[in-house]
Amino acid sequence: MTMQSADYRESGLDFGRDFVFGSATASYQIEGAVREDGRGPSIWDTFSHTPGKVWNGDTGDVACDHYHRVEEDLDLMQQLGLESYRFSIAWPRIQPTGTGPANEAGLAFYDRLVDGLLARGIRPIATLYHWDLPQPLEDAGGWTSRETSFAFAEYARIVGERLGDRVQMWTTLNEPWCSAYLGYGSGAHAPGRTDGAAALAAVHHLNLAHGLAVQALREVVTNDPEFSITLNLHVVRPDGPTGAEAARRIDGLANRVFLDPMLRGTYPADVMEDTAGVTDWSFVHDGDLEQIHQPVDLIGVNYYSTVTVRMWDGTGEKVVADGHKDMGGTAWPGADDVEFLVQPGPYTAMGWNIDPSGLEDLLFSLHEQFPGTPLMVTENGAAFDDEVVDGGDGPRVHDDDRIDYLRRHFTAAHRARARGVDLRGYQVWSLMDNFEWGYGYSKRFGIVRVDYDTLERIPKDSARWYAELIRTRRIPG
């Protein structure tokens, strides 16, 4: 019998032949070419060009120039042995204003990407929305408007008609928690609004968009793909005598307000009661929950860190260390009296705590709550302050911290599978360094380094470690 290490640093664990190893990116973070071939502006173009919103004034105008280097990047994926690639489609490339006819040049780019993946034996996992809402839709209300949900379904239909004979997994939305609460509540993400009621309206309209898009895709695809959504579900741990109440509130806003309507067909009554002073939820129309509650084949899980909470007693300064900066609003409408405690280290360069037990706990909790629903880790990875050294035959990045991080989290995933969790795969975030939203280019998550001056790709030691894991199906020693 293998002894399990308490710190999750194990090697030799076998994932078997049916586990899918891949990596993930997002369109605005890597593509660049924001004004080429008919692409319209997105909310992130607007936000990043607004002074003071993004570190150092960085934008995604060029990013990793993936739009022009797609063949090079596909070859890199093949060299690493990736079995899947989770990418996102830029809505403004397909419909520059968010509605109306499709832009042929935009569709053609994703044709080339999907065909290139298939030619190299890599499974395409397409995410329809990773935060780059067409700016004209935001001008008309964005995710606070239910019309955006119906526009999204039409966009899904267009993309499904074009790629629906080849894409093997469709993901409707990436992390709607971020889109709603960081985009409309805290102001830390595009479009930068700071209105709790708007954030909750966005929650609902994102949920509705998911359900409508699943239905639209099912009507037009001609192969037999899997349908999914990716959620950044929070691992919420209570502290002290008031911790249970605080955890209930944050779990409701972070997790159950998405999981319950999608998988159970209801909104949690306690969340609606907790937020009654923020909104009356009149944006939920008759029949909406039936539209949202669509069968899915898989839930994508993005995991990076944990939070610990307790209720604030109203005295002294409230602790707020939830890992997300606010720009004048709050990411937690209706939970102003919850404190987020500073997590024990170690930390990544993002200041996020490293706790692989959180991933195991989250996967097992989902398995218990929704038995029979397969899961996939659709993002997990870490930013560290990488250093480039001369390797003799070229530049090298010895990112031992990232290798250790990945080892520990793959160990957590393996332990979850050993406990009966139907975990189908793991997409490391990220394939390459990229535009890290409000942090610009200051944070590097990639297993491949991007030199932002030359745009050269340099596989880090973590990429070599991951290639060995994929090749052997075992966590390397």
C-alpha positions as a Markdown table, in Angstrom:
| # | Residue | x | y | z |
|---|---|---|---|---|
| 1 | Met | 0.0 | 0.0 | 0.0 |
| 2 | Thr | 1.3 | 3.5 | -1.0 |
| 3 | Met | 1.8 | 5.9 | 1.9 |
| 4 | Gln | 0.0 | 9.2 | 1.3 |
| 5 | Ser | 2.1 | 12.3 | 2.0 |
| 6 | Ala | 0.4 | 14.9 | 4.1 |
| 7 | Asp | 1.7 | 17.7 | 1.9 |
| 8 | Tyr | 0.5 | 16.1 | -1.4 |
| 9 | Arg | 4.0 | 15.7 | -2.7 |
| 10 | Glu | 3.7 | 12.2 | -4.3 |
| 11 | Ser | 5.2 | 10.7 | -7.4 |
| 12 | Gly | 4.4 | 7.6 | -9.5 |
| 13 | Leu | 0.6 | 8.0 | -9.2 |
| 14 | Asp | -0.9 | 6.5 | -12.3 |
| 15 | Phe | -3.8 | 8.3 | -14.0 |
| 16 | Gly | -4.6 | 5.5 | -16.5 |
| 17 | Arg | -5.3 | 5.8 | -20.2 |
| 18 | Asp | -8.8 | 7.4 | -20.0 |
| 19 | Phe | -7.6 | 10.6 | -18.3 |
| 20 | Val | -7.3 | 13.7 | -20.6 |
| 21 | Phe | -4.2 | 15.9 | -20.1 |
| 22 | Gly | -4.3 | 19.3 | -21.6 |
| 23 | Ser | -3.7 | 23.0 | -21.2 |
| 24 | Ala | -5.9 | 26.2 | -21.4 |
| 25 | Thr | -5.8 | 29.7 | -22.6 |
| 26 | Ala | -8.3 | 32.6 | -23.4 |
| 27 | Ser | -8.8 | 34.6 | -26.5 |
| 28 | Tyr | -8.2 | 38.1 | -25.2 |
| 29 | Gln | -5.2 | 37.0 | -23.1 |
| 30 | Ile | -3.2 | 35.5 | -26.0 |
| 31 | Glu | -4.6 | 36.4 | -29.5 |
| 32 | Gly | -3.8 | 40.1 | -30.0 |
| 33 | Ala | -4.8 | 41.4 | -33.5 |
| 34 | Val | -7.7 | 43.3 | -31.9 |
| 35 | Arg | -8.4 | 45.5 | -34.9 |
| 36 | Glu | -7.7 | 42.9 | -37.6 |
| 37 | Asp | -10.0 | 41.0 | -40.0 |
| 38 | Gly | -13.2 | 42.6 | -38.9 |
| 39 | Arg | -12.9 | 42.1 | -35.1 |
| 40 | Gly | -14.9 | 44.6 | -33.1 |
| 41 | Pro | -14.0 | 46.1 | -29.7 |
| 42 | Ser | -14.7 | 44.2 | -26.5 |
| 43 | Ile | -15.2 | 45.4 | -23.0 |
| 44 | Trp | -11.6 | 44.4 | -22.2 |
| 45 | Asp | -10.3 | 46.5 | -25.1 |
| 46 | Thr | -12.2 | 49.5 | -23.6 |
| 47 | Phe | -11.3 | 48.7 | -20.0 |
| 48 | Ser | -7.6 | 48.1 | -20.6 |
| 49 | His | -7.3 | 51.3 | -22.5 |
| 50 | Thr | -8.8 | 53.3 | -19.6 |
| 51 | Pro | -6.1 | 54.8 | -17.5 |
| 52 | Gly | -5.7 | 53.3 | -14.1 |
| 53 | Lys | -7.6 | 50.1 | -14.8 |
| 54 | Val | -4.7 | 47.7 | -15.7 |
| 55 | Trp | -1.2 | 47.5 | -14.2 |
| 56 | Asn | 1.3 | 49.6 | -16.2 |
| 57 | Gly | -1.4 | 50.5 | -18.8 |
| 58 | Asp | -1.0 | 47.1 | -20.4 |
| 59 | Thr | -3.5 | 46.0 | -23.0 |
| 60 | Gly | -4.3 | 42.9 | -25.0 |
| 61 | Asp | -3.6 | 44.7 | -28.3 |
| 62 | Val | -0.7 | 42.3 | -29.1 |
| 63 | Ala | -0.7 | 39.9 | -26.2 |
| 64 | Cys | 1.1 | 36.7 | -27.4 |
| 65 | Asp | 0.2 | 37.4 | -31.0 |
| 66 | His | -1.4 | 34.0 | -31.1 |
| 67 | Tyr | -3.6 | 35.1 | -34.0 |
| 68 | His | -0.6 | 35.3 | -36.3 |
| 69 | Arg | 1.4 | 32.5 | -34.6 |
| 70 | Val | -1.2 | 29.9 | -34.4 |
| 71 | Glu | 0.7 | 27.2 | -36.4 |
| 72 | Glu | 3.8 | 27.7 | -34.2 |
| 73 | Asp | 1.7 | 27.4 | -31.1 |
| 74 | Leu | -0.1 | 24.3 | -32.4 |
| 75 | Asp | 3.3 | 22.7 | -33.1 |
| 76 | Leu | 4.3 | 23.6 | -29.5 |
| 77 | Met | 1.3 | 21.8 | -28.1 |
| 78 | Gln | 2.1 | 18.7 | -30.2 |
| 79 | Gln | 5.7 | 18.8 | -28.9 |
| 80 | Leu | 4.5 | 18.8 | -25.4 |
| 81 | Gly | 2.1 | 15.9 | -26.1 |
| 82 | Leu | -1.1 | 17.7 | -25.1 |
| 83 | Glu | -4.1 | 15.6 | -25.5 |
| 84 | Ser | -6.6 | 18.5 | -25.3 |
| 85 | Tyr | -6.5 | 22.2 | -25.7 |
| 86 | Arg | -9.1 | 24.4 | -24.0 |
| 87 | Phe | -9.3 | 27.7 | -25.9 |
| 88 | Ser | -11.9 | 30.4 | -26.0 |
| 89 | Ile | -13.6 | 32.1 | -29.0 |
| 90 | Ala | -13.7 | 35.9 | -29.2 |
| 91 | Trp | -17.3 | 36.9 | -29.6 |
| 92 | Pro | -16.2 | 40.2 | -31.2 |
| 93 | Arg | -14.4 | 38.3 | -33.9 |
| 94 | Ile | -17.6 | 36.4 | -34.8 |
| 95 | Gln | -20.1 | 39.2 | -34.4 |
| 96 | Pro | -18.2 | 42.6 | -34.2 |
| 97 | Thr | -21.2 | 44.3 | -32.6 |
| 98 | Gly | -22.5 | 41.3 | -30.7 |
| 99 | Thr | -25.5 | 40.8 | -33.0 |
| 100 | Gly | -26.1 | 40.5 | -36.7 |
| 101 | Pro | -24.3 | 38.4 | -39.4 |
| 102 | Ala | -21.2 | 36.4 | -38.8 |
| 103 | Asn | -17.8 | 37.8 | -39.7 |
| 104 | Glu | -16.3 | 35.2 | -42.1 |
| 105 | Ala | -12.7 | 36.0 | -41.2 |
| 106 | Gly | -13.3 | 35.4 | -37.6 |
| 107 | Leu | -14.9 | 32.0 | -38.2 |
| 108 | Ala | -12.1 | 31.1 | -40.6 |
| 109 | Phe | -9.5 | 31.7 | -37.8 |
| 110 | Tyr | -11.2 | 29.2 | -35.5 |
| 111 | Asp | -11.6 | 26.8 | -38.4 |
| 112 | Arg | -7.8 | 26.8 | -38.8 |
| 113 | Leu | -7.3 | 26.4 | -35.0 |
| 114 | Val | -9.7 | 23.5 | -34.7 |
| 115 | Asp | -8.4 | 21.8 | -37.9 |
| 116 | Gly | -4.9 | 22.2 | -36.7 |
| 117 | Leu | -5.7 | 20.6 | -33.3 |
| 118 | Leu | -7.4 | 17.6 | -34.9 |
| 119 | Ala | -4.5 | 17.2 | -37.4 |
| 120 | Arg | -2.1 | 16.9 | -34.4 |
| 121 | Gly | -4.4 | 14.5 | -32.5 |
| 122 | Ile | -5.4 | 17.1 | -29.9 |
| 123 | Arg | -8.9 | 17.3 | -28.6 |
| 124 | Pro | -10.6 | 20.8 | -29.1 |
| 125 | Ile | -12.4 | 22.1 | -26.0 |
| 126 | Ala | -14.1 | 25.4 | -27.1 |
| 127 | Thr | -15.2 | 28.0 | -24.6 |
| 128 | Leu | -17.8 | 30.4 | -26.0 |
| 129 | Tyr | -17.3 | 33.2 | -23.5 |
| 130 | His | -14.2 | 34.1 | -21.6 |
| 131 | Trp | -15.1 | 37.6 | -20.7 |
| 132 | Asp | -14.6 | 39.5 | -24.0 |
| 133 | Leu | -18.2 | 40.8 | -24.4 |
| 134 | Pro | -18.7 | 43.0 | -27.5 |
| 135 | Gln | -18.6 | 46.6 | -26.4 |
| 136 | Pro | -21.9 | 47.6 | -28.2 |
| 137 | Leu | -23.7 | 45.0 | -26.1 |
| 138 | Glu | -22.3 | 46.5 | -22.9 |
| 139 | Asp | -23.4 | 49.9 | -24.2 |
| 140 | Ala | -26.9 | 48.5 | -24.3 |
| 141 | Gly | -26.7 | 47.2 | -20.8 |
| 142 | Gly | -24.3 | 44.3 | -21.0 |
| 143 | Trp | -25.1 | 41.3 | -18.7 |
| 144 | Thr | -27.6 | 43.4 | -16.7 |
| 145 | Ser | -29.9 | 43.1 | -19.8 |
| 146 | Arg | -31.7 | 39.8 | -20.6 |
| 147 | Glu | -31.3 | 40.7 | -24.3 |
| 148 | Thr | -27.6 | 39.9 | -23.9 |
| 149 | Ser | -28.6 | 36.3 | -23.0 |
| 150 | Phe | -30.5 | 35.9 | -26.2 |
| 151 | Ala | -27.8 | 37.5 | -28.2 |
| 152 | Phe | -25.4 | 35.0 | -26.7 |
| 153 | Ala | -27.6 | 32.1 | -27.8 |
| 154 | Glu | -27.6 | 33.4 | -31.4 |
| 155 | Tyr | -23.8 | 33.7 | -31.2 |
| 156 | Ala | -23.6 | 30.1 | -29.9 |
| 157 | Arg | -25.8 | 29.0 | -32.8 |
| 158 | Ile | -23.5 | 30.7 | -35.4 |
| 159 | Val | -20.3 | 29.1 | -33.9 |
| 160 | Gly | -22.0 | 25.7 | -33.5 |
| 161 | Glu | -23.1 | 25.7 | -37.1 |
| 162 | Arg | -19.6 | 26.4 | -38.2 |
| 163 | Leu | -17.5 | 24.2 | -35.8 |
| 164 | Gly | -20.2 | 21.8 | -34.6 |
| 165 | Asp | -18.9 | 18.9 | -36.8 |
| 166 | Arg | -15.4 | 19.0 | -35.1 |
| 167 | Val | -15.4 | 20.5 | -31.6 |
| 168 | Gln | -15.4 | 17.6 | -29.1 |
| 169 | Met | -16.4 | 19.6 | -26.0 |
| 170 | Trp | -18.3 | 22.9 | -25.7 |
| 171 | Thr | -18.1 | 25.1 | -22.7 |
| 172 | Thr | -20.7 | 27.9 | -22.6 |
| 173 | Leu | -19.2 | 30.3 | -20.0 |
| 174 | Asn | -15.9 | 30.6 | -18.2 |
| 175 | Glu | -16.2 | 31.7 | -14.5 |
| 176 | Pro | -19.5 | 33.6 | -14.6 |
| 177 | Trp | -18.7 | 34.6 | -11.0 |
| 178 | Cys | -15.9 | 36.8 | -12.3 |
| 179 | Ser | -18.0 | 38.2 | -15.1 |
| 180 | Ala | -20.8 | 39.2 | -12.7 |
| 181 | Tyr | -19.2 | 40.1 | -9.4 |
| 182 | Leu | -15.8 | 41.5 | -10.6 |
| 183 | Gly | -17.3 | 43.1 | -13.7 |
| 184 | Tyr | -20.4 | 44.7 | -12.3 |
| 185 | Gly | -19.9 | 44.5 | -8.5 |
| 186 | Ser | -16.3 | 45.3 | -7.4 |
| 187 | Gly | -15.2 | 47.0 | -10.6 |
| 188 | Ala | -12.0 | 45.1 | -10.8 |
| 189 | His | -12.8 | 43.6 | -14.2 |
| 190 | Ala | -14.4 | 44.9 | -17.3 |
| 191 | Pro | -16.7 | 46.7 | -17.7 |
| 192 | Gly | -15.7 | 48.1 | -14.3 |
| 193 | Arg | -19.1 | 48.8 | -12.8 |
| 194 | Thr | -19.7 | 48.9 | -9.1 |
| 195 | Asp | -23.4 | 48.1 | -8.4 |
| 196 | Gly | -24.4 | 45.2 | -6.4 |
| 197 | Ala | -27.9 | 45.0 | -7.9 |
| 198 | Ala | -26.3 | 45.0 | -11.4 |
| 199 | Ala | -23.9 | 42.2 | -10.3 |
| 200 | Leu | -26.9 | 40.0 | -9.3 |
| 201 | Ala | -28.8 | 40.8 | -12.5 |
| 202 | Ala | -25.6 | 39.7 | -14.3 |
| 203 | Val | -25.5 | 36.5 | -12.4 |
| 204 | His | -29.0 | 35.6 | -13.6 |
| 205 | His | -28.5 | 36.7 | -17.2 |
| 206 | Leu | -25.3 | 34.7 | -17.4 |
| 207 | Asn | -27.1 | 31.6 | -16.1 |
| 208 | Leu | -29.9 | 32.2 | -18.6 |
| 209 | Ala | -27.3 | 32.7 | -21.4 |
| 210 | His | -25.8 | 29.3 | -20.5 |
| 211 | Gly | -29.1 | 27.5 | -20.7 |
| 212 | Leu | -30.1 | 29.1 | -24.0 |
| 213 | Ala | -26.7 | 28.4 | -25.5 |
| 214 | Val | -26.7 | 24.7 | -24.6 |
| 215 | Gln | -30.1 | 24.5 | -26.4 |
| 216 | Ala | -28.9 | 26.4 | -29.4 |
| 217 | Leu | -25.8 | 24.2 | -29.7 |
| 218 | Arg | -27.7 | 21.0 | -29.4 |
| 219 | Glu | -29.9 | 22.1 | -32.3 |
| 220 | Val | -27.1 | 22.6 | -34.7 |
| 221 | Val | -24.1 | 20.4 | -33.9 |
| 222 | Thr | -23.7 | 17.4 | -36.1 |
| 223 | Asn | -21.1 | 15.3 | -34.2 |
| 224 | Asp | -21.6 | 14.0 | -30.7 |
| 225 | Pro | -19.8 | 16.4 | -28.3 |
| 226 | Glu | -20.0 | 17.0 | -24.6 |
| 227 | Phe | -21.7 | 20.1 | -23.3 |
| 228 | Ser | -20.3 | 21.8 | -20.2 |
| 229 | Ile | -19.8 | 25.0 | -18.2 |
| 230 | Thr | -16.7 | 26.1 | -16.2 |
| 231 | Leu | -17.1 | 27.5 | -12.7 |
| 232 | Asn | -14.6 | 28.9 | -10.3 |
| 233 | Leu | -16.2 | 27.4 | -7.3 |
| 234 | His | -15.0 | 28.7 | -4.0 |
| 235 | Val | -13.6 | 26.5 | -1.3 |
| 236 | Val | -15.0 | 28.3 | 1.8 |
| 237 | Arg | -13.8 | 27.4 | 5.2 |
| 238 | Pro | -15.4 | 28.7 | 8.4 |
| 239 | Asp | -13.5 | 30.4 | 11.3 |
| 240 | Gly | -14.7 | 30.5 | 14.8 |
| 241 | Pro | -18.3 | 30.5 | 16.2 |
| 242 | Thr | -19.7 | 32.8 | 13.4 |
| 243 | Gly | -17.8 | 31.0 | 10.6 |
| 244 | Ala | -20.6 | 28.7 | 9.7 |
| 245 | Glu | -23.0 | 31.6 | 9.0 |
| 246 | Ala | -20.3 | 33.5 | 7.0 |
| 247 | Ala | -19.5 | 30.4 | 5.0 |
| 248 | Arg | -23.2 | 29.8 | 4.2 |
| 249 | Arg | -23.5 | 33.3 | 2.8 |
| 250 | Ile | -20.3 | 33.2 | 0.7 |
| 251 | Asp | -21.0 | 29.6 | -0.5 |
| 252 | Gly | -24.5 | 30.9 | -1.7 |
| 253 | Leu | -23.1 | 33.8 | -3.6 |
| 254 | Ala | -20.1 | 32.1 | -5.0 |
| 255 | Asn | -21.3 | 28.5 | -5.7 |
| 256 | Arg | -25.0 | 27.7 | -5.2 |
| 257 | Val | -26.3 | 30.7 | -7.1 |
| 258 | Phe | -24.8 | 29.0 | -10.2 |
| 259 | Leu | -25.0 | 25.3 | -9.4 |
| 260 | Asp | -28.5 | 25.3 | -8.1 |
| 261 | Pro | -30.3 | 26.8 | -11.1 |
| 262 | Met | -28.1 | 24.9 | -13.6 |
| 263 | Leu | -28.3 | 21.5 | -12.0 |
| 264 | Arg | -31.4 | 21.7 | -9.8 |
| 265 | Gly | -33.6 | 24.3 | -11.5 |
| 266 | Thr | -34.0 | 26.6 | -8.6 |
| 267 | Tyr | -32.3 | 29.6 | -7.0 |
| 268 | Pro | -31.3 | 29.1 | -3.3 |
| 269 | Ala | -33.9 | 30.8 | -1.2 |
| 270 | Asp | -31.4 | 31.9 | 1.4 |
| 271 | Val | -29.4 | 33.8 | -1.1 |
| 272 | Met | -32.4 | 35.6 | -2.4 |
| 273 | Glu | -33.3 | 36.5 | 1.2 |
| 274 | Asp | -29.8 | 37.6 | 2.1 |
| 275 | Thr | -29.7 | 39.9 | -0.9 |
| 276 | Ala | -33.3 | 41.3 | -0.6 |
| 277 | Gly | -31.8 | 44.6 | 0.5 |
| 278 | Val | -29.8 | 44.8 | -2.8 |
| 279 | Thr | -32.4 | 43.6 | -5.3 |
| 280 | Asp | -35.9 | 42.2 | -5.6 |
| 281 | Trp | -34.8 | 39.6 | -8.2 |
| 282 | Ser | -37.5 | 40.8 | -10.5 |
| 283 | Phe | -35.2 | 40.1 | -13.4 |
| 284 | Val | -36.0 | 36.4 | -13.0 |
| 285 | His | -39.0 | 35.9 | -15.4 |
| 286 | Asp | -41.4 | 33.0 | -15.5 |
| 287 | Gly | -39.9 | 30.1 | -17.4 |
| 288 | Asp | -36.3 | 31.3 | -17.0 |
| 289 | Leu | -35.3 | 28.5 | -14.6 |
| 290 | Glu | -36.6 | 25.9 | -17.0 |
| 291 | Gln | -34.4 | 27.5 | -19.7 |
| 292 | Ile | -31.3 | 27.5 | -17.4 |
| 293 | His | -31.8 | 23.9 | -16.1 |
| 294 | Gln | -30.4 | 22.1 | -19.1 |
| 295 | Pro | -28.7 | 18.7 | -19.1 |
| 296 | Val | -24.9 | 19.0 | -19.2 |
| 297 | Asp | -22.4 | 16.2 | -19.7 |
| 298 | Leu | -19.7 | 17.7 | -17.5 |
| 299 | Ile | -18.9 | 20.5 | -15.0 |
| 300 | Gly | -15.6 | 22.3 | -15.5 |
| 301 | Val | -13.8 | 23.2 | -12.2 |
| 302 | Asn | -11.3 | 26.1 | -12.0 |
| 303 | Tyr | -9.3 | 26.0 | -8.7 |
| 304 | Tyr | -6.5 | 28.1 | -7.4 |
| 305 | Ser | -6.9 | 28.8 | -3.7 |
| 306 | Thr | -9.2 | 28.8 | -0.6 |
| 307 | Val | -11.0 | 31.4 | 1.5 |
| 308 | Thr | -11.6 | 31.5 | 5.3 |
| 309 | Val | -14.5 | 33.6 | 6.6 |
| 310 | Arg | -16.3 | 34.7 | 9.7 |
| 311 | Met | -18.9 | 37.4 | 10.5 |
| 312 | Trp | -17.6 | 40.9 | 11.3 |
| 313 | Asp | -18.8 | 42.1 | 14.7 |
| 314 | Gly | -18.9 | 45.7 | 13.6 |
| 315 | Thr | -16.0 | 46.8 | 15.7 |
| 316 | Gly | -12.5 | 47.6 | 14.4 |
| 317 | Glu | -11.4 | 47.4 | 10.8 |
| 318 | Lys | -13.1 | 44.6 | 8.8 |
| 319 | Val | -10.6 | 42.1 | 7.3 |
| 320 | Val | -11.0 | 41.8 | 3.5 |
| 321 | Ala | -8.4 | 39.5 | 2.0 |
| 322 | Asp | -10.4 | 37.4 | -0.5 |
| 323 | Gly | -7.7 | 37.5 | -3.2 |
| 324 | His | -9.5 | 40.0 | -5.5 |
| 325 | Lys | -8.9 | 43.7 | -5.6 |
| 326 | Asp | -11.9 | 46.0 | -5.5 |
| 327 | Met | -12.2 | 49.2 | -7.5 |
| 328 | Gly | -14.8 | 51.0 | -5.4 |
| 329 | Gly | -17.5 | 48.3 | -5.1 |
| 330 | Thr | -17.8 | 44.8 | -3.6 |
| 331 | Ala | -17.7 | 41.4 | -5.1 |
| 332 | Trp | -20.1 | 40.2 | -2.4 |
| 333 | Pro | -23.4 | 42.0 | -2.5 |
| 334 | Gly | -25.5 | 41.3 | 0.5 |
| 335 | Ala | -22.5 | 40.0 | 2.5 |
| 336 | Asp | -20.9 | 43.3 | 3.7 |
| 337 | Asp | -20.7 | 41.9 | 7.2 |
| 338 | Val | -18.5 | 38.9 | 6.2 |
| 339 | Glu | -14.8 | 39.0 | 6.9 |
| 340 | Phe | -12.3 | 37.2 | 4.6 |
| 341 | Leu | -9.2 | 36.3 | 6.7 |
| 342 | Val | -5.7 | 36.3 | 5.5 |
| 343 | Gln | -4.8 | 32.7 | 4.4 |
| 344 | Pro | -1.7 | 30.9 | 5.7 |
| 345 | Gly | 1.1 | 30.6 | 3.2 |
| 346 | Pro | 2.9 | 29.7 | 1.1 |
| 347 | Tyr | 1.6 | 31.9 | -1.7 |
| 348 | Thr | 1.9 | 32.3 | -5.4 |
| 349 | Ala | 3.0 | 35.6 | -7.0 |
| 350 | Met | -0.7 | 36.5 | -7.1 |
| 351 | Gly | -0.7 | 36.4 | -3.3 |
| 352 | Trp | -3.0 | 33.4 | -3.4 |
| 353 | Asn | -2.4 | 30.6 | -0.9 |
| 354 | Ile | -1.3 | 27.2 | -2.0 |
| 355 | Asp | -3.5 | 24.5 | -0.7 |
| 356 | Pro | -4.0 | 21.4 | -2.7 |
| 357 | Ser | -6.3 | 19.9 | -0.1 |
| 358 | Gly | -8.8 | 22.5 | -1.3 |
| 359 | Leu | -8.9 | 20.9 | -4.7 |
| 360 | Glu | -9.5 | 17.4 | -3.3 |
| 361 | Asp | -12.2 | 18.7 | -1.0 |
| 362 | Leu | -13.9 | 20.7 | -3.8 |
| 363 | Leu | -14.0 | 17.7 | -6.2 |
| 364 | Phe | -15.3 | 15.3 | -3.6 |
| 365 | Ser | -17.9 | 17.8 | -2.4 |
| 366 | Leu | -19.2 | 18.2 | -6.0 |
| 367 | His | -19.2 | 14.4 | -6.3 |
| 368 | Glu | -21.4 | 14.1 | -3.2 |
| 369 | Gln | -23.7 | 16.9 | -4.1 |
| 370 | Phe | -24.2 | 15.9 | -7.8 |
| 371 | Pro | -23.6 | 12.2 | -8.1 |
| 372 | Gly | -23.3 | 11.0 | -11.6 |
| 373 | Thr | -22.1 | 14.4 | -12.9 |
| 374 | Pro | -18.6 | 14.0 | -14.4 |
| 375 | Leu | -16.0 | 16.7 | -13.6 |
| 376 | Met | -12.9 | 18.1 | -15.2 |
| 377 | Val | -10.3 | 20.5 | -13.8 |
| 378 | Thr | -10.5 | 23.1 | -16.5 |
| 379 | Glu | -8.0 | 25.5 | -14.9 |
| 380 | Asn | -5.3 | 25.1 | -12.3 |
| 381 | Gly | -1.8 | 26.6 | -12.2 |
| 382 | Ala | 0.3 | 29.3 | -10.6 |
| 383 | Ala | 2.0 | 32.5 | -11.2 |
| 384 | Phe | 5.6 | 32.8 | -10.0 |
| 385 | Asp | 8.4 | 35.3 | -10.6 |
| 386 | Asp | 10.3 | 33.3 | -13.2 |
| 387 | Glu | 13.9 | 33.9 | -14.1 |
| 388 | Val | 15.5 | 33.3 | -17.5 |
| 389 | Val | 19.0 | 31.8 | -17.4 |
| 390 | Asp | 21.4 | 30.6 | -20.0 |
| 391 | Gly | 20.9 | 26.9 | -20.5 |
| 392 | Gly | 23.9 | 26.5 | -22.7 |
| 393 | Asp | 21.8 | 25.6 | -25.7 |
| 394 | Gly | 19.5 | 28.6 | -25.2 |
| 395 | Pro | 17.4 | 30.3 | -22.6 |
| 396 | Arg | 15.9 | 28.2 | -19.8 |
| 397 | Val | 13.4 | 28.8 | -17.0 |
| 398 | His | 13.9 | 26.6 | -13.9 |
| 399 | Asp | 10.5 | 27.0 | -12.4 |
| 400 | Asp | 10.8 | 24.5 | -9.5 |
| 401 | Asp | 8.0 | 26.3 | -7.6 |
| 402 | Arg | 5.5 | 25.7 | -10.4 |
| 403 | Ile | 6.5 | 22.1 | -10.8 |
| 404 | Asp | 6.0 | 21.6 | -7.0 |
| 405 | Tyr | 2.6 | 23.4 | -7.3 |
| 406 | Leu | 1.5 | 21.2 | -10.2 |
| 407 | Arg | 2.8 | 18.0 | -8.5 |
| 408 | Arg | 0.7 | 18.7 | -5.4 |
| 409 | His | -2.5 | 19.5 | -7.3 |
| 410 | Phe | -2.2 | 16.5 | -9.6 |
| 411 | Thr | -1.8 | 14.5 | -6.4 |
| 412 | Ala | -5.0 | 16.0 | -5.0 |
| 413 | Ala | -6.8 | 15.2 | -8.3 |
| 414 | His | -5.5 | 11.6 | -8.1 |
| 415 | Arg | -6.7 | 11.3 | -4.5 |
| 416 | Ala | -10.1 | 12.6 | -5.5 |
| 417 | Arg | -10.4 | 9.9 | -8.2 |
| 418 | Ala | -9.3 | 7.3 | -5.7 |
| 419 | Arg | -12.3 | 8.4 | -3.6 |
| 420 | Gly | -14.7 | 7.7 | -6.4 |
| 421 | Val | -14.9 | 11.1 | -8.1 |
| 422 | Asp | -15.6 | 10.9 | -11.8 |
| 423 | Leu | -12.8 | 13.2 | -12.8 |
| 424 | Arg | -12.2 | 13.1 | -16.6 |
| 425 | Gly | -9.2 | 15.3 | -17.2 |
| 426 | Tyr | -7.0 | 18.3 | -16.2 |
| 427 | Gln | -6.3 | 21.5 | -18.2 |
| 428 | Val | -3.2 | 23.2 | -16.8 |
| 429 | Trp | -3.4 | 27.0 | -16.7 |
| 430 | Ser | -1.8 | 28.2 | -18.7 |
| 431 | Leu | -0.1 | 27.0 | -21.9 |
| 432 | Met | 1.8 | 30.3 | -22.1 |
| 433 | Asp | 2.4 | 33.5 | -20.2 |
| 434 | Asn | -0.3 | 36.0 | -21.2 |
| 435 | Phe | -2.3 | 39.1 | -20.4 |
| 436 | Glu | -3.4 | 38.5 | -16.8 |
| 437 | Trp | -6.4 | 40.8 | -16.8 |
| 438 | Gly | -6.0 | 43.7 | -14.3 |
| 439 | Tyr | -2.5 | 42.6 | -13.6 |
| 440 | Gly | -1.4 | 43.1 | -17.2 |
| 441 | Tyr | 1.8 | 41.3 | -18.1 |
| 442 | Ser | 3.2 | 41.4 | -14.5 |
| 443 | Lys | 2.1 | 37.9 | -13.6 |
| 444 | Arg | 3.2 | 34.8 | -15.5 |
| 445 | Phe | 1.1 | 31.6 | -15.3 |
| 446 | Gly | 2.5 | 29.8 | -18.3 |
| 447 | Ile | 4.4 | 26.6 | -18.6 |
| 448 | Val | 5.8 | 28.2 | -21.7 |
| 449 | Arg | 7.5 | 31.6 | -21.2 |
| 450 | Val | 6.6 | 34.4 | -23.7 |
| 451 | Asp | 9.3 | 37.1 | -24.3 |
| 452 | Tyr | 7.0 | 40.1 | -24.7 |
| 453 | Asp | 9.7 | 41.9 | -26.6 |
| 454 | Thr | 10.4 | 39.2 | -29.2 |
| 455 | Leu | 7.3 | 37.0 | -28.7 |
| 456 | Glu | 9.7 | 34.0 | -28.5 |
| 457 | Arg | 8.2 | 30.9 | -26.8 |
| 458 | Ile | 10.5 | 29.2 | -24.3 |
| 459 | Pro | 9.2 | 26.0 | -22.7 |
| 460 | Lys | 9.9 | 26.1 | -19.0 |
| 461 | Asp | 11.1 | 23.2 | -16.9 |
| 462 | Ser | 7.4 | 22.8 | -15.9 |
| 463 | Ala | 6.5 | 22.2 | -19.5 |
| 464 | Arg | 9.1 | 19.4 | -19.7 |
| 465 | Trp | 7.8 | 17.9 | -16.4 |
| 466 | Tyr | 4.2 | 18.0 | -17.7 |
| 467 | Ala | 5.2 | 16.4 | -21.0 |
| 468 | Glu | 6.7 | 13.6 | -19.0 |
| 469 | Leu | 3.5 | 13.2 | -17.0 |
| 470 | Ile | 1.5 | 13.0 | -20.1 |
| 471 | Arg | 3.8 | 10.5 | -21.8 |
| 472 | Thr | 4.0 | 8.1 | -18.8 |
| 473 | Arg | 0.5 | 8.8 | -17.3 |
| 474 | Arg | 2.3 | 9.0 | -13.9 |
| 475 | Ile | 3.4 | 11.9 | -11.8 |
| 476 | Pro | 7.2 | 12.2 | -12.4 |
| 477 | Gly | 9.6 | 11.7 | -9.5 |
